[in-house]
Amino acid sequence: MSSDLKKLIAHEYSDDCTVCRAQDIVAFSLVPAAAAWETANELPQYSVALNGAAQLLAAMIADGLSRNDVEEALKILLDDLEAQIKEEGVFGGPTQGNA
C-alpha cells in the first residue's frame, strides 16, 4: 500500500488524529446529508452513500492510486469502523448514522 494511503488510515487516537477528524466530519455531516438527499429525492436508503463512496474512491484511482491499494485501505477502515460499532453496541452507545 502506498505511504500516502497509510497516512490516511493510521489512527493516533488523539485530538490531532487526522483519521478521527475525517471520520467525525463524515459521520456528523456527510452521512446525515446523504440520508436527507435520499429522502428528499425519493431514492432508496443507502443509494447516495454507496454511489457517493464509489465515486470518491474512483477519483482516487483516477488520480493514480492503485485499485488494490484503495481496496486494502478501505478494508482496514471498514474493519476499524465495524469494531467501533460492536464496541458501542456493547456499551449501549448510538450507531453512526443510517446512510
DSSP file (Angstrom, degrees, kcal/mol; ACC not computed):
  #  RESIDUE AA STRUCTURE BP1 BP2  ACC     N-H-->O    O-->H-N    N-H-->O    O-->H-N    TCO  KAPPA ALPHA  PHI   PSI    X-CA   Y-CA   Z-CA
    1    1 A M              0   0    0      0, 0.0    69,-0.0     0, 0.0    68,-0.0   0.000 360.0 360.0 360.0 142.9    0.0    0.0    0.0
    2    2 A S     >  -     0   0    0      1,-0.1     4,-2.1    64,-0.1     3,-0.2  -0.275 360.0-121.8 -66.9 152.3    1.3    3.5   -0.8
    3    3 A S  H  > S+     0   0    0      1,-0.2     4,-1.8     2,-0.2     5,-0.1   0.806 111.3  61.7 -65.6 -28.3    2.6    5.6    2.0
    4    4 A D  H  > S+     0   0    0      1,-0.2     4,-1.1     2,-0.2    -1,-0.2   0.927 107.9  42.4 -62.4 -44.3    0.0    8.3    1.2
    5    5 A L  H  > S+     0   0    0     -3,-0.2     4,-0.9     1,-0.2     3,-0.2   0.877 108.5  59.1 -70.6 -36.9   -2.8    5.9    2.0
    6    6 A K  H >X S+     0   0    0     -4,-2.1     4,-0.7     1,-0.2     3,-0.7   0.888 104.8  51.2 -58.0 -38.8   -1.0    4.5    5.1
    7    7 A K  H 3< S+     0   0    0     -4,-1.8     3,-0.4     1,-0.2    -1,-0.2   0.844 107.0  54.4 -65.1 -33.7   -1.0    8.1    6.5
    8    8 A L  H 3< S+     0   0    0     -4,-1.1    -1,-0.2    -3,-0.2    -2,-0.2   0.617 115.5  37.0 -78.7 -12.2   -4.8    8.4    5.8
    9    9 A I  H << S+     0   0    0     -4,-0.9     2,-0.8    -3,-0.7    -1,-0.2   0.388  86.4 109.9-118.2   1.7   -5.7    5.2    7.7
   10   10 A A     <  -     0   0    0     -4,-0.7     9,-0.4    -3,-0.4     2,-0.3  -0.704  58.4-148.9 -85.7 109.2   -3.2    5.4   10.6
   11   11 A H        +     0   0    0     -2,-0.8    -2,-0.1     1,-0.1    -3,-0.0  -0.550  23.8 177.0 -76.3 137.4   -5.0    6.2   13.8
   12   12 A E        -     0   0    0     -2,-0.3    -1,-0.1     2,-0.2     3,-0.1   0.484  33.1-140.7-109.1 -12.8   -3.3    8.2   16.5
   13   13 A Y        +     0   0    0      1,-0.2     2,-0.3     2,-0.1    -2,-0.1   0.917  63.2 110.2  49.1  51.4   -6.4    8.3   18.8
   14   14 A S  S >  S-     0   0    0      1,-0.0     3,-1.4     0, 0.0    -1,-0.2  -0.850  88.7 -94.7-139.3 175.2   -5.7   11.8   19.8
   15   15 A D  T 3  S+     0   0    0     -2,-0.3    -2,-0.1     1,-0.3     6,-0.0   0.748 126.1  50.8 -65.3 -22.6   -7.2   15.2   19.2
   16   16 A D  T 3  S+     0   0    0     -4,-0.1     2,-0.4     4,-0.0    -1,-0.3   0.381  77.8 126.8 -95.1   3.2   -4.8   15.7   16.3
   17   17 A C    <>  -     0   0    0     -3,-1.4     4,-2.3     1,-0.2     5,-0.2  -0.477  47.2-158.8 -68.4 117.1   -5.6   12.4   14.6
   18   18 A T  H  > S+     0   0    0     -2,-0.4     4,-2.5     1,-0.2     5,-0.2   0.834  91.3  54.8 -67.0 -31.4   -6.5   13.1   11.0
   19   19 A V  H  > S+     0   0    0     -9,-0.4     4,-2.7     2,-0.2    -1,-0.2   0.948 110.0  45.5 -65.8 -47.8   -8.4    9.8   10.7
   20   20 A C  H  > S+     0   0    0      1,-0.2     4,-2.3     2,-0.2    -2,-0.2   0.915 114.3  48.9 -61.6 -43.7  -10.6   10.5   13.7
   21   21 A R  H  X S+     0   0    0     -4,-2.3     4,-2.2     2,-0.2    -1,-0.2   0.915 112.5  47.7 -64.0 -42.7  -11.2   14.1   12.5
   22   22 A A  H  X S+     0   0    0     -4,-2.5     4,-2.3     1,-0.2    -2,-0.2   0.919 111.9  49.9 -64.4 -42.9  -12.1   12.8    9.0
   23   23 A Q  H  X S+     0   0    0     -4,-2.7     4,-2.9     1,-0.2    -2,-0.2   0.884 109.8  51.9 -63.5 -37.8  -14.4   10.2   10.4
   24   24 A D  H  X S+     0   0    0     -4,-2.3     4,-2.7     2,-0.2     5,-0.3   0.921 109.1  49.5 -63.5 -44.0  -16.1   12.8   12.6
   25   25 A I  H  X>S+     0   0    0     -4,-2.2     4,-1.8     1,-0.2     5,-1.2   0.930 115.1  44.2 -61.3 -44.9  -16.7   15.1    9.6
   26   26 A V  I  <>S+     0   0    0     -4,-2.3     5,-3.0     3,-0.2    -2,-0.2   0.943 116.6  45.8 -64.6 -47.7  -18.2   12.2    7.6
   27   27 A A  I  <5S+     0   0    0     -4,-2.9    -2,-0.2     1,-0.2    -1,-0.2   0.878 122.3  34.3 -65.4 -39.0  -20.3   10.8   10.5
   28   28 A F  I  <5S+     0   0    0     -4,-2.7    -1,-0.2    -5,-0.2    -2,-0.2   0.640 135.0  17.0 -95.9 -14.5  -21.7   14.2   11.6
   29   29 A S  I  X5S+     0   0    0     -4,-1.8     4,-1.7    -5,-0.3    -3,-0.2   0.725 125.4  38.1-120.1 -56.6  -22.0   16.0    8.3
   30   30 A L  I  ><S+     0   0    0     -5,-1.2     4,-2.8     2,-0.2     5,-0.2   0.895 113.0  52.6 -74.1 -40.2  -21.9   13.8    5.2
   31   31 A V  H  ><S+     0   0    0     -5,-3.0     4,-2.2     2,-0.2     5,-0.2   0.949 113.6  42.8 -63.7 -49.0  -23.9   10.7    6.5
   32   32 A P  H  > S+     0   0    0      0, 0.0     4,-2.3     0, 0.0    -1,-0.2   0.888 114.6  52.1 -63.8 -35.4  -26.9   12.8    7.6
   33   33 A A  H  X S+     0   0    0     -4,-1.7     4,-2.6     2,-0.2    -2,-0.2   0.920 108.9  49.8 -65.1 -42.6  -26.7   14.9    4.4
   34   34 A A  H  X S+     0   0    0     -4,-2.8     4,-2.3     1,-0.2    14,-0.2   0.920 111.2  49.1 -61.2 -43.7  -26.7   11.7    2.3
   35   35 A A  H  X S+     0   0    0     -4,-2.2     4,-2.2     1,-0.2    -1,-0.2   0.901 111.9  49.0 -62.7 -40.2  -29.7   10.4    4.2
   36   36 A A  H  X S+     0   0    0     -4,-2.3     4,-3.0     2,-0.2     5,-0.2   0.903 110.0  50.8 -66.3 -41.3  -31.5   13.7    3.7
   37   37 A W  H  X S+     0   0    0     -4,-2.6     4,-1.8     2,-0.2    -2,-0.2   0.898 109.8  51.1 -63.1 -40.1  -30.7   13.7    0.0
   38   38 A E  H  <>S+     0   0    0     -4,-2.3     5,-3.1    -5,-0.2    -2,-0.2   0.942 114.1  43.2 -61.2 -47.4  -32.1   10.2   -0.4
   39   39 A T  H ><5S+     0   0    0     -4,-2.2     3,-1.3     1,-0.2    -2,-0.2   0.934 114.1  49.7 -63.8 -47.8  -35.3   11.1    1.4
   40   40 A A  H 3<5S+     0   0    0     -4,-3.0    -1,-0.2     1,-0.3    -2,-0.2   0.801 117.8  40.3 -63.9 -29.6  -35.8   14.5   -0.5
   41   41 A N  T 3<5S-     0   0    0     -4,-1.8    -1,-0.3    -5,-0.2    -2,-0.2   0.246 110.2-118.4-105.1  12.0  -35.2   12.8   -3.8
   42   42 A E  T < 5 +     0   0    0     -3,-1.3    -3,-0.2    -4,-0.2    -4,-0.1   0.886  61.4 153.0  52.4  44.5  -37.2    9.6   -3.1
   43   43 A L      < -     0   0    0     -5,-3.1    -1,-0.2    -6,-0.2     3,-0.1  -0.690  51.9 -91.3 -98.6 155.6  -34.2    7.5   -3.5
   44   44 A P    >   -     0   0    0      0, 0.0     3,-1.9     0, 0.0     4,-0.4  -0.308  54.9 -87.2 -63.0 149.7  -33.6    4.1   -1.8
   45   45 A Q  T 3  S+     0   0    0      1,-0.3    54,-0.1     2,-0.1   -10,-0.1  -0.328 113.5  14.6 -57.5 137.3  -31.8    4.1    1.5
   46   46 A Y  T 3> S+     0   0    0     -3,-0.1     4,-2.9    52,-0.1     5,-0.3   0.318  91.2 114.6  78.8  -3.5  -28.0    4.0    1.1
   47   47 A S  H <> S+     0   0    0     -3,-1.9     4,-2.1     1,-0.2     5,-0.3   0.920  81.5  39.8 -65.0 -43.2  -28.1    4.8   -2.6
   48   48 A V  H  > S+     0   0    0     -4,-0.4     4,-2.7   -14,-0.2     5,-0.3   0.904 116.8  51.2 -70.8 -40.8  -26.3    8.1   -2.2
   49   49 A A  H  > S+     0   0    0      2,-0.2     4,-2.3     3,-0.2    -2,-0.2   0.943 114.8  41.6 -61.4 -48.1  -23.9    6.7    0.3
   50   50 A L  H  X S+     0   0    0     -4,-2.9     4,-2.1     2,-0.2    -2,-0.2   0.944 120.7  40.5 -67.6 -48.6  -23.0    3.7   -1.8
   51   51 A N  H  X S+     0   0    0     -4,-2.1     4,-2.3    -5,-0.3    -1,-0.2   0.867 115.6  51.8 -70.4 -35.1  -22.7    5.6   -5.1
   52   52 A G  H  X S+     0   0    0     -4,-2.7     4,-2.4    -5,-0.3    -2,-0.2   0.917 110.1  48.8 -65.1 -43.2  -21.0    8.6   -3.5
   53   53 A A  H  X S+     0   0    0     -4,-2.3     4,-2.5    -5,-0.3     5,-0.2   0.919 111.5  50.0 -62.2 -42.9  -18.4    6.4   -1.8
   54   54 A A  H  X S+     0   0    0     -4,-2.1     4,-2.4     1,-0.2    -2,-0.2   0.908 111.0  48.8 -63.0 -41.8  -17.8    4.6   -5.1
   55   55 A Q  H  X S+     0   0    0     -4,-2.3     4,-1.8     2,-0.2    -1,-0.2   0.903 111.6  49.2 -65.4 -40.8  -17.3    7.9   -7.0
   56   56 A L  H  X S+     0   0    0     -4,-2.4     4,-1.3     2,-0.2    -2,-0.2   0.905 112.7  47.3 -65.3 -40.9  -15.0    9.3   -4.3
   57   57 A L  H  X S+     0   0    0     -4,-2.5     4,-1.9     1,-0.2    -2,-0.2   0.876 109.0  54.6 -66.7 -37.1  -12.9    6.1   -4.5
   58   58 A A  H  X S+     0   0    0     -4,-2.4     4,-2.8     1,-0.2    -1,-0.2   0.850 103.1  56.8 -64.1 -34.1  -12.9    6.2   -8.3
   59   59 A A  H  X S+     0   0    0     -4,-1.8     4,-1.4     2,-0.2    -1,-0.2   0.878 105.4  51.2 -64.0 -36.7  -11.5    9.8   -8.0
   60   60 A M  H  <>S+     0   0    0     -4,-1.3     5,-2.0     2,-0.2    -2,-0.2   0.915 111.6  46.6 -64.5 -42.8   -8.6    8.4   -6.0
   61   61 A I  H ><5S+     0   0    0     -4,-1.9     3,-1.8     1,-0.2    -2,-0.2   0.903 109.5  54.0 -66.1 -41.3   -7.9    5.7   -8.7
   62   62 A A  H 3<5S+     0   0    0     -4,-2.8    -1,-0.2     1,-0.3    -2,-0.2   0.806 102.9  58.7 -62.7 -28.7   -8.2    8.4  -11.4
   63   63 A D  T 3<5S-     0   0    0     -4,-1.4    -1,-0.3    -5,-0.2    -2,-0.2   0.438 131.4 -91.4 -81.7   0.9   -5.5   10.4   -9.6
   64   64 A G  T < 5S+     0   0    0     -3,-1.8     2,-0.2     1,-0.4    -3,-0.2   0.392  81.2 134.2 111.3  -4.1   -3.2    7.4   -9.9
   65   65 A L      < -     0   0    0     -5,-2.0    -1,-0.4     1,-0.1     2,-0.1  -0.556  60.4-110.2 -75.4 144.5   -3.6    5.3   -6.7
   66   66 A S     >  -     0   0    0     -2,-0.2     4,-2.3     1,-0.1     5,-0.2  -0.461  14.3-127.8 -75.7 147.7   -3.9    1.6   -7.5
   67   67 A R  H  > S+     0   0    0      1,-0.2     4,-3.0     2,-0.2     5,-0.2   0.891 110.6  55.7 -59.1 -40.5   -7.3   -0.1   -7.0
   68   68 A N  H  > S+     0   0    0      1,-0.2     4,-2.4     2,-0.2    -1,-0.2   0.909 108.4  47.4 -60.4 -42.4   -5.7   -2.7   -4.8
   69   69 A D  H  > S+     0   0    0      2,-0.2     4,-2.4     1,-0.2    -1,-0.2   0.904 113.0  48.6 -65.3 -40.9   -4.2   -0.1   -2.5
   70   70 A V  H  X S+     0   0    0     -4,-2.3     4,-2.6     2,-0.2    -2,-0.2   0.927 112.9  47.8 -64.8 -44.4   -7.6    1.7   -2.3
   71   71 A E  H  X S+     0   0    0     -4,-3.0     4,-2.4     2,-0.2    -2,-0.2   0.897 112.0  49.9 -63.6 -40.4   -9.4   -1.6   -1.6
   72   72 A E  H  X S+     0   0    0     -4,-2.4     4,-2.0    -5,-0.2    -2,-0.2   0.919 112.4  46.7 -64.4 -43.6   -6.8   -2.5    1.1
   73   73 A A  H  X S+     0   0    0     -4,-2.4     4,-2.4     1,-0.2    -2,-0.2   0.913 112.6  50.5 -64.2 -42.5   -7.1    0.9    2.8
   74   74 A L  H  X S+     0   0    0     -4,-2.6     4,-2.9     1,-0.2     5,-0.2   0.900 108.2  52.6 -62.6 -41.5  -10.9    0.7    2.7
   75   75 A K  H  X S+     0   0    0     -4,-2.4     4,-2.5     2,-0.2    -1,-0.2   0.920 109.6  49.0 -60.9 -43.6  -10.9   -2.8    4.2
   76   76 A I  H  X S+     0   0    0     -4,-2.0     4,-2.1     2,-0.2    -2,-0.2   0.931 113.8  45.8 -62.1 -45.8   -8.8   -1.6    7.1
   77   77 A L  H  X S+     0   0    0     -4,-2.4     4,-2.6     2,-0.2    -2,-0.2   0.904 112.9  49.8 -66.3 -40.7  -11.0    1.4    7.7
   78   78 A L  H  X S+     0   0    0     -4,-2.9     4,-2.7     2,-0.2     5,-0.2   0.901 109.8  51.2 -64.6 -39.8  -14.2   -0.7    7.5
   79   79 A D  H  X S+     0   0    0     -4,-2.5     4,-2.0    -5,-0.2    -1,-0.2   0.918 111.6  48.3 -60.7 -42.4  -12.8   -3.3    9.9
   80   80 A D  H  X S+     0   0    0     -4,-2.1     4,-1.9     2,-0.2    -2,-0.2   0.917 112.8  47.1 -63.6 -44.8  -12.0   -0.4   12.3
   81   81 A L  H  X S+     0   0    0     -4,-2.6     4,-2.4     2,-0.2    -2,-0.2   0.881 109.8  53.1 -67.9 -38.0  -15.5    1.1   12.0
   82   82 A E  H  X S+     0   0    0     -4,-2.7     4,-2.4     1,-0.2    -1,-0.2   0.900 108.3  51.0 -62.2 -39.9  -17.1   -2.3   12.4
   83   83 A A  H  X S+     0   0    0     -4,-2.0     4,-2.4    -5,-0.2    -2,-0.2   0.896 109.6  50.7 -63.9 -39.3  -15.2   -2.8   15.6
   84   84 A Q  H  X S+     0   0    0     -4,-1.9     4,-2.8     2,-0.2    -2,-0.2   0.913 109.2  50.9 -63.3 -42.4  -16.3    0.6   16.8
   85   85 A I  H  X S+     0   0    0     -4,-2.4     4,-2.1     1,-0.2    -2,-0.2   0.925 112.0  46.7 -61.9 -45.0  -19.9   -0.3   16.1
   86   86 A K  H  X S+     0   0    0     -4,-2.4     4,-2.0     2,-0.2    -1,-0.2   0.911 113.0  49.6 -63.0 -42.4  -19.7   -3.5   18.0
   87   87 A E  H  X S+     0   0    0     -4,-2.4     4,-1.8     1,-0.2    -2,-0.2   0.918 110.8  48.8 -64.4 -43.5  -18.0   -1.7   20.9
   88   88 A E  H  <>S+     0   0    0     -4,-2.8     5,-3.4     1,-0.2     4,-0.4   0.877 109.4  53.8 -63.9 -36.6  -20.6    1.0   21.0
   89   89 A G  H ><5S+     0   0    0     -4,-2.1     3,-0.6     3,-0.2    -1,-0.2   0.884 106.9  51.1 -64.0 -38.9  -23.3   -1.7   21.0
   90   90 A V  H 3<5S+     0   0    0     -4,-2.0    -1,-0.2     1,-0.2    -2,-0.2   0.883 116.1  41.1 -64.4 -38.4  -21.7   -3.4   24.0
   91   91 A F  T 3<5S-     0   0    0     -4,-1.8    -1,-0.2    -5,-0.1    -2,-0.2   0.376 117.1-111.8 -93.1   3.7  -21.7   -0.1   25.9
   92   92 A G  T < 5 +     0   0    0     -3,-0.6    -3,-0.2    -4,-0.4    -4,-0.1   0.678  64.5 151.9  78.6  17.1  -25.1    0.9   24.7
   93   93 A G      < -     0   0    0     -5,-3.4    -1,-0.2    -6,-0.2     2,-0.1  -0.297  49.0 -91.7 -79.0 166.0  -23.9    3.8   22.5
   94   94 A P        -     0   0    0      0, 0.0    -1,-0.1     0, 0.0     2,-0.1  -0.355  38.5-110.6 -74.9 155.7  -25.6    5.1   19.4
   95   95 A T        -     0   0    0      1,-0.1     2,-1.3    -2,-0.1     3,-0.1  -0.405  35.9-102.1 -77.9 165.1  -24.9    3.8   15.9
   96   96 A Q        -     0   0    0     -2,-0.1     3,-0.2     1,-0.1    -1,-0.1  -0.642  69.7 -67.8 -92.8  78.6  -23.1    6.1   13.4
   97   97 A G        -     0   0    0     -2,-1.3    -1,-0.1     1,-0.2   -69,-0.1  -0.053  46.7-102.9  73.7-174.3  -26.0    7.4   11.2
   98   98 A N              0   0    0    -67,-0.1    -1,-0.2    -3,-0.1   -52,-0.1   0.296 360.0 360.0-136.6   9.2  -28.0    5.5    8.7
   99   99 A A              0   0    0     -3,-0.2   -50,-0.2   -54,-0.1   -49,-0.1   0.444 360.0 360.0-102.2 360.0  -26.7    6.3    5.2
